[in-house]
Structure formats: C-alpha cells, structure tokens
Amino acid sequence: MKSSTIETVKTEREREREREMNVVSKVQELAKKSGVNNVDDAIAFALGYKEGVRVRQEEAKKPRTDGKNVVMVTGGTGLVGMAIQEVVKDGKQGDEEWVFVGSKDADLRNIDETRALFAKVRPTHVIHLAAFVGGLFRNLKYKTEFWRYNTQMNDSVMLCCKEFGVKKLVSCLSTCIFPDKTTYPINETMLHDGAPHKSNEGYAYAKRMIDVLNRCYNAQYGCKFTSVIPTNIYGKYDNFSIQDGHVIPGLMHKCLLAKKNGTDFTVWGTVRYLPFSLSLHISNHNHIF
Ligand SMILES: NC(=O)c1ccc[n+]([C@@H]2O[C@H](COP(=O)([O-])OP(=O)(O)OC[C@H]3O[C@@H](n4cnc5c(N)ncnc54)[C@H](OP(=O)(O)O)[C@@H]3O)[C@@H](O)[C@H]2O)c1
C-alpha cells in the first residue's frame, strides 16, 4: 500500500472518530441541560429525547379537533409558490389558513425533517410544489440528482400526507415529462405512453412516479392525492440564470445583457418550437391552484 493511501485511510478513521466524539459531546451537552451527568444517563436521555419527538409526532397524526383547514404549500418560496402567496394575502383565504414553506423549514429529501414539519404545521391540505428544477443544461448535467432529489422529496411528502391524514394532496407535474414522441394535443391519459426526451429523463421519470403513486395511495389507503400538469411558466421570482434557468427567463436575461452591452442577442437551438407559445405567464397560472 502506498503511503498516501495509508494516510487517506488514517484520515478517514480520524474523521469517523471525530464524528463519534461530536455526537457524544452533543449528547452530553443535552444531558447536562436536563441534569444528568454520566455517559450512560446521557445516552438514556438522548434516547428518551428522541422518543419524546416520536410521541409528539404520533399525537400530531391524530385528526385536528379545532376544525381548522390548514393548507401547506411546499416550495412556497419558489416562482409558483410566491405567486400563490400573492393571491393568498396575509396567509388567510376565507376560513383557510395558508402556510408557505421552503427548504429552510425542512429538507424534504429527509423523512425525519419532513415528519417534524408536518407535526408542527398539521396541514389538512397540501399543495406540493417543492422540486429540484432547472432548464435544459441543468437537466443534462445533473440527471441523477434530478431523479434522486425529486423522488426523495415526493416520497417524503406523500408518505407524510398519508401518515398525518391529510385530506387532499395536489402535486405539480409538468408538460415536459410527456413522451418525446407523441401526438398533439396531449392530455393526462398519454403521460406514460412512451419514454420522455432523453435530456430530462431523470426529472421526467421522478415526476411521472407521482402520478403512479397517486393511484397506489388511493387504491391501498383511500388517500385523495392528485396532480396538475402546467406548461412552462415564467414571471416574477423566476430563476433568470442563463445556464440553469428555463428558456424564457434565460432569453430575457440574454436580451437584457445584449441591450446593455450593445452585443448580439444569440439564441441557441432552432425555432422549430416556439417557446413563447408553449409558456404561460405566472399571473395566468397562480389562480388555477
Ligand atoms: N417553472 C416552470 O416552468 C414549471 C413548469 C411546470 C411545472 N413546474 C413545477 O412547479 C413546481 C414549482 O416550480 P418553480 O418553478 O416554482 O420552482 P423554483 O422556483 O425552483 O422553486 C423550487 C421550490 O422548491 C423548494 N425546494 C427545493 N429543494 C427542496 C428541498 N430539498 N426541500 C424543501 N424544499 C425544496 C425551494 O425552496 P427554497 O427556495 O427555500 O430553497 C423552492 O421553494 C415544481 O414542482 C415544478 O416541477 C414548474
């Protein structure tokens, strides 16, 4: 074994040890706060603490008795979520309470964080917008992450909706997940009639599985899960990145730069498909939800 490899192994072992010591010191710190001061008691305390969290979550799974309708919007900080926030002023709409959450409230790829969020908000209805999204280049570059992150988020949200007795879940699909070779006009019955375009297959298959699981959860548990399929959306709060964003905001940004710098406005690709005719401004979209 080369010395550099030994060093790497040593470093990894050291790192592992450091991680263990971090956990122990965190447990000790927690225990100290609650008045126990040896390691065994500290571990017992930590287990009890975890148990406490689990018990609280079990409590939260019981149906609400306050008669409130609480609509939780995941992805509430994104383009579509912010547009819905503008429609639902002050977090109230009739007798409904609306709660908009972003990734800072919980990383929905993580089931524990998702359960904790559901236990805190106790939603009766969920609009699930959170997703790992992007334009063509991002889709081509991160196919694996598009599949994994979206599948993880969708799985956590759907499972929690079932566990916490959510009355209705509406998730968001996209027209770009339809088969590459299809006939127009398209409708929801044609979603699985062929492979999606290769460029966004990670994203497309993860999104398509929402449609499959909507039916599975209904057949097995009677859950009312459904989804909407918007076309490309653009507008306020969009991601205007030329590399990572969608086509319309990307074109707007390029146009602005060309005007500002007095340079050519170069458009990639061909005009076989006109993106403007396939895109919807957010103001026409947000009321639909
Ligand atoms: N934009 C379109 O053209 C279009 C078209 C059809 C369908 N859709 C669908 O519409 C939905 C919303 O899209 P959008 O354009 O509004 O997207 P966006 O602006 O990129 O917003 C994505 C949202 O997801 C949240 N998010 C991302 N990763 C997360 C994680 N690990 N845990 C928790 N939250 C996470 C983000 O939270 P933070 O910002 O707090 O990190 C943000 O609120 C998506 O499901 C998308 O597939 C969009």
The ligand as an ORCA input file, in Angstrom:
! r2SCAN-3c Opt
* xyz 0 1
  N     -41.293     26.804    -13.618
  C     -41.874     26.110    -14.572
  O     -41.785     26.450    -15.756
  C     -42.667     24.875    -14.230
  C     -43.426     24.249    -15.238
  C     -44.195     23.139    -14.929
  C     -44.168     22.624    -13.648
  N     -43.411     23.217    -12.684
  C     -43.429     22.628    -11.344
  O     -43.901     23.615    -10.439
  C     -43.298     23.410     -9.167
  C     -42.669     24.717     -8.697
  O     -41.684     25.116     -9.634
  P     -40.956     26.542     -9.521
  O     -40.660     26.968    -10.900
  O     -41.712     27.419     -8.601
  O     -39.570     26.108     -8.853
  P     -38.493     27.022     -8.092
  O     -38.760     28.464     -8.298
  O     -37.151     26.486     -8.453
  O     -38.770     26.673     -6.564
  C     -38.461     25.402     -6.058
  C     -39.001     25.335     -4.663
  O     -38.696     24.033     -4.112
  C     -38.061     24.211     -2.853
  N     -37.106     23.123     -2.638
  C     -36.110     22.717     -3.457
  N     -35.419     21.705     -2.881
  C     -36.006     21.492     -1.672
  C     -35.741     20.591     -0.611
  N     -34.736     19.699     -0.677
  N     -36.544     20.627      0.488
  C     -37.551     21.522      0.564
  N     -37.875     22.391     -0.406
  C     -37.086     22.383     -1.514
  C     -37.342     25.551     -2.953
  O     -37.118     26.036     -1.634
  P     -36.015     27.197     -1.334
  O     -36.154     28.225     -2.394
  O     -36.450     27.702      0.010
  O     -34.678     26.527     -1.352
  C     -38.377     26.366     -3.723
  O     -39.371     26.872     -2.865
  C     -42.280     22.281     -9.345
  O     -42.844     21.095     -8.863
  C     -42.059     22.212    -10.836
  O     -41.718     20.914    -11.250
  C     -42.674     24.335    -12.930
*
